[in-house]
Amino acid sequence: MTLRGAPKFTFAASAGRYKFTPTGTFKSLDAPTDTLFVADSTATNSTFLFANQDVIIGCDSNANTTIDAPVNTNVSYHEPRLYKTVVPGTSVRTLLGSNTTNGVLISTNDRNYPLETLTINSKSNEISGTTLTKSLVLRHELSAKSRWTAPMIDLQSQGLLIYENIINNVTTNEHITNSGSATSKYVSRVITLADGMDAEDIKVFVNAYKPANTDIKVYAKVLNAADTKSLDDTDWSPLQATQNKNLFSSERERKDIIEYGFEFVDTPETTSKVGQIETFANTKISGIGTLFDADYSAGDLIKIEGANTSTDYTISRVASVTSNTVLDVVDTLSAKVGQMHGKVDTGFINGVFRDPKAPTAFLASYYNEDFEKFVGYSKLLIKIVMTSESTAKAPVLQDYRAIAVSL
């Protein structure tokens, strides 16, 4: 038996029960975000709507699922589908905004990029008690110079194509292969350099539209020809922004494309530790006021700073820790005493850096996951990550180029 609408029982039924529930029409499923789109919702009040953990059931298929939460949609940009007739001497101004504002004038025959965040709430989220407040309001203002003519709006053909940028402002663990919290990213194919053309540095140029409160970060994976590991075993190395790093595009001019430059970092990031280096004896380091026991473990990378923390330093792997004032490293060091030291941060342990102590100073060097050290590379992979504080704005990549540099 199929019922359309709420059934009306005219007799007392001691065993039979029925429940009047909100209904809707299934429109589509966005598989990447597990979002179900339902139209023609009959939700009307705070007790008659679609809510968290409700189960919805297909009337014909009996397919069912549990609602995690009714979600809202942020409007990153939109394309109006508004049909109107404007004769000479008349005009129609169309404004779009939230229910609490007068709205902003929009183009009805073009794509619109709102400067302020607009949100379309799920109908169930627009309900408070018995009041339904529309979250997005479109208003037409009609005018005419003569009482005998007027513009016309086709109210049966009103619509907006809504687009939402899938982007966030988190880059946690982006250095880890097949990981990272950013939702907007691009990964290149593997670039293999010709035999004998190994590189020791890099320059990456990105042409992009980047408005304020957004960012573009670039990472690289490299592999030395003698490294027996694969690129899958290699961490992403964050590159440092160089060219135009503090320059932003105009929010109103979408064609304001800027060229940004990126290179290998001058030095990996470290966490400074207490005390100073007192003496060196081949691979043995003695400190004064240090807490080696607490600060380092075998396998950690220690950075010993010289006169300039970015261009004068030594990095070596810790072989063992004897006490709070004595540890051993795998390399024979030659450095001045009285220097500060720090532990290389997790995100930079296998990252590429311009090593002042390389055979030729400042060649790109890295430690693989077995802590074998290599200088230069023959394979390259690029990742570009885009972030934003709001889905209303996002960077747009026009193109990029990566240049493997041989020094």
Secondary structure as GFF3:
##gff-version 3
##sequence-region A 1 407
A	DSSP	beta_strand	25	30	.	.	.	ID=ss1
A	DSSP	three_ten_helix	31	33	.	.	.	ID=ss2
A	DSSP	beta_strand	35	39	.	.	.	ID=ss3
A	DSSP	beta_strand	55	57	.	.	.	ID=ss4
A	DSSP	beta_strand	64	66	.	.	.	ID=ss5
A	DSSP	beta_strand	73	75	.	.	.	ID=ss6
A	DSSP	beta_strand	77	85	.	.	.	ID=ss7
A	DSSP	beta_strand	90	97	.	.	.	ID=ss8
A	DSSP	beta_strand	104	105	.	.	.	ID=ss9
A	DSSP	beta_strand	118	120	.	.	.	ID=ss10
A	DSSP	three_ten_helix	123	126	.	.	.	ID=ss11
A	DSSP	beta_strand	127	128	.	.	.	ID=ss12
A	DSSP	beta_strand	131	132	.	.	.	ID=ss13
A	DSSP	beta_strand	137	144	.	.	.	ID=ss14
A	DSSP	beta_strand	152	163	.	.	.	ID=ss15
A	DSSP	beta_strand	185	187	.	.	.	ID=ss16
A	DSSP	beta_strand	191	192	.	.	.	ID=ss17
A	DSSP	beta_strand	201	209	.	.	.	ID=ss18
A	DSSP	beta_strand	214	223	.	.	.	ID=ss19
A	DSSP	three_ten_helix	231	233	.	.	.	ID=ss20
A	DSSP	beta_strand	237	238	.	.	.	ID=ss21
A	DSSP	beta_strand	240	241	.	.	.	ID=ss22
A	DSSP	beta_strand	258	263	.	.	.	ID=ss23
A	DSSP	beta_strand	270	272	.	.	.	ID=ss24
A	DSSP	beta_strand	276	281	.	.	.	ID=ss25
A	DSSP	beta_strand	284	288	.	.	.	ID=ss26
A	DSSP	alpha_helix	292	295	.	.	.	ID=ss27
A	DSSP	beta_strand	301	305	.	.	.	ID=ss28
A	DSSP	beta_strand	313	321	.	.	.	ID=ss29
A	DSSP	beta_strand	326	329	.	.	.	ID=ss30
A	DSSP	beta_strand	341	344	.	.	.	ID=ss31
A	DSSP	three_ten_helix	346	348	.	.	.	ID=ss32
A	DSSP	beta_strand	353	355	.	.	.	ID=ss33
A	DSSP	beta_strand	363	367	.	.	.	ID=ss34
A	DSSP	beta_strand	373	375	.	.	.	ID=ss35
A	DSSP	beta_strand	379	388	.	.	.	ID=ss36
A	DSSP	beta_strand	396	405	.	.	.	ID=ss37
###
